[in-house]
Amino acid sequence: MPLHMSKEARSDAAAPLTEAERAARVQLAACYRVFDHLGWTELVFNHITLRVPGPERLFLINPFGLHYREVTASNLVTIDLEGNPVRPTPHPINRAGFVIHSAIHGAIEAAHCVMHTHTTTGMAVASLAAGLAHDTFYGAQLHGRVAYHEFEGVTVNEGERARLLASIGDRQILILRNHGLLTWGRTLPEAFMWLWTLQRACDLQIAAAGAGPLHPIAPEVFEQANREAGPAEPALCEAVFAALVRAVDAKDPGYKA
């Protein structure tokens, strides 16, 4: 099975680019630059996808072969749930990204944005038998919120989609065992805040691992930490993401083209 796929545009591929899609493209391209700014990149791999506003279930995905710092609003690829581009494009897409992201976009109505990373500490925690520790500031906020999916190899088999969705259930945070991290959100900033919180929890867990055991948090504190979790506040999610967009704009606003 190839790790990337090139498809001809759909026969009805005269879909006009709406203002809503244009805005989604700029926001998603900005997010790719934010990930690059934070060092959450893995060569030309991994994906952030975003639903295109409208009645049809379409989503934007990065062109395979480009680094995140090369992604722009105009070179993002709009595809349907079968992986067909809705407009002609010179770019292929990554099959593994299509399989994972199309499953979630197709089955979870609220999943407007899906993010997947292979950060070093994220993959390290995903490979630990015990998984994510909750006895840290950020880990406590994720107590009871994390799902796990067993490793089945590179995710190119469409048959894995049903098992992936069964693993996710009703949770927005998924640790892919021996693989990496994944979150989804009703908005892009929400998905980002869940991922940022998860990533920080992984960073802290791995940083502390060499120093000794974590100090346990009392079980009754987890409920309070859950209530106070940042991603539960839409205004906070928007403010955090906007601040990071300003940071990448100061470096290079060329992603908007």
FENSULDA-V58716 format. One record per residue. PHI is phi in radians with two decimals (999 if undefined). OMEGA is omega in degrees with one decimal (NA if undefined). Layout:
# FENSULDA-V58716
phi omega
PHI OMEGA
PHI OMEGA
This chain:
# FENSULDA-V58716
phi omega
999 -179.3
-1.17 178.8
-1.46 174.0
-2.42 -178.6
-2.47 175.7
-2.03 179.9
-2.22 172.8
-1.24 177.0
-1.10 179.0
-1.03 -179.8
-1.15 177.9
-1.71 -169.1
-1.44 176.9
-1.65 -175.9
-1.02 179.3
-1.25 176.8
-1.50 -178.0
-1.42 176.3
-1.11 179.3
-1.14 177.8
-1.19 178.6
-1.03 178.3
-1.12 177.9
-1.12 178.8
-1.09 -179.7
-1.13 -180.0
-1.12 -179.5
-1.20 177.3
-1.07 176.2
-1.05 -178.9
-1.13 176.0
-1.05 178.5
-1.23 175.6
-1.11 178.1
-1.07 177.4
-1.11 178.3
-1.01 -178.1
-1.53 -178.6
1.41 -179.5
-1.60 -177.2
-2.11 179.7
-2.48 -175.8
0.93 -179.9
-1.87 -174.0
-1.75 -178.3
1.27 -169.7
-2.63 164.0
-2.19 -179.8
-2.15 -175.6
-2.47 177.3
-1.09 173.2
-1.51 178.2
-1.00 -179.2
2.50 -174.6
-1.28 -177.8
-1.56 -179.1
-1.43 177.2
-2.03 175.1
-2.52 179.5
-1.63 179.4
-2.45 -179.3
-1.27 175.7
-1.19 -179.1
-1.23 179.0
1.88 179.0
-1.77 171.9
-1.26 -179.0
-0.98 -178.4
-1.30 176.9
-1.71 -177.6
-1.27 177.5
-2.27 178.9
-1.01 -175.2
-1.44 -178.1
-1.69 170.0
-1.05 -176.4
-1.90 175.6
-1.62 -178.9
-2.25 174.2
-1.65 -174.9
-1.25 174.4
-1.70 179.2
1.52 -179.6
-1.50 174.2
-1.13 178.9
-1.54 175.2
-2.43 176.4
-1.01 179.2
-2.58 176.8
-1.41 -171.1
-1.77 169.1
-1.40 173.2
-2.13 -177.9
-1.41 -175.9
-1.09 -179.5
-1.04 178.1
-1.13 179.0
-1.08 -176.5
-1.08 -178.5
-1.16 -171.0
-1.28 179.2
-1.16 178.5
-1.06 -176.2
-1.27 178.3
-1.06 -176.8
-1.31 -172.0
-1.78 -175.9
-1.93 -174.4
-0.98 -175.4
-1.42 -175.4
-1.40 179.5
-1.48 179.0
-2.41 178.6
-2.27 -178.3
-2.21 179.7
-2.44 -177.9
-2.32 174.5
-2.16 178.6
-1.15 -176.1
-1.08 -178.0
-1.26 176.7
-1.12 178.7
-1.20 178.3
-1.11 178.5
-1.11 178.5
-1.09 -178.5
-1.66 178.9
-1.40 -179.7
-1.02 -177.8
-1.46 -179.6
1.22 -174.8
-1.33 172.8
-1.46 -179.1
-1.84 -178.4
-1.56 172.3
-2.40 -178.6
-0.95 -178.3
-1.46 177.2
-1.05 179.9
-1.11 -179.8
-1.18 -177.4
-1.82 -178.7
-1.05 -179.4
1.36 -176.7
-1.89 -169.7
-1.80 173.2
-1.82 180.0
-2.26 176.9
-2.29 -176.9
-1.20 -179.0
-1.20 177.8
-2.19 -175.9
1.64 177.0
-1.03 -169.1
-1.41 179.4
-2.06 -178.6
-1.62 -177.7
-1.10 177.1
-1.14 -180.0
-1.33 -173.6
-1.04 -179.6
-1.12 179.6
-1.21 177.3
-1.08 -179.8
-1.16 177.0
-1.11 178.9
-1.18 -178.6
-1.17 -176.6
1.04 -178.8
-1.84 -177.0
-1.72 -177.9
-1.77 -178.7
-2.16 -179.4
-2.27 169.9
-1.74 177.4
-1.46 -174.8
-0.92 178.3
1.04 -170.1
-2.41 -175.3
3.10 -173.9
-2.02 178.9
-2.59 172.1
-2.40 170.0
-2.32 -179.3
-2.56 175.4
-1.23 173.2
-2.38 177.0
-1.12 178.9
-1.04 178.4
-1.16 178.0
-1.03 179.8
-1.12 -178.1
-1.15 175.0
-1.10 -179.0
-1.18 179.6
-1.07 179.0
-1.11 177.5
-1.10 -180.0
-1.10 178.0
-1.10 177.6
-1.09 177.7
-1.15 179.0
-0.99 -177.8
-1.15 -179.1
-1.08 -178.5
-1.24 178.4
-1.10 -177.7
-1.40 -171.7
-1.02 -177.9
-1.44 -175.9
-1.72 -179.3
2.51 -178.2
-1.18 177.4
-1.25 175.1
-1.26 -175.2
-1.19 174.1
-1.67 -179.8
-1.07 -176.6
-0.93 -176.7
-1.22 -179.9
-1.35 -176.2
-1.06 -179.9
-1.08 178.5
-1.13 179.0
-1.06 176.9
-1.09 -179.1
-1.11 -175.6
-1.63 -177.0
-1.07 -178.1
-0.97 -177.7
-1.10 177.8
-1.36 -178.0
-1.91 -177.8
-0.95 -178.3
-1.11 178.1
-1.18 177.8
-1.01 -179.5
-1.10 -177.7
-1.16 -179.8
-1.12 -177.8
-1.14 179.0
-1.06 179.1
-1.11 179.4
-1.25 175.6
-1.11 176.7
-1.09 178.8
-1.14 179.7
-1.31 175.2
-1.06 -180.0
-1.17 179.5
-1.46 -176.4
-2.94 178.8
-1.47 -175.1
-1.15 179.7
-1.12 -176.7
-1.29 -176.0
-1.20 NA
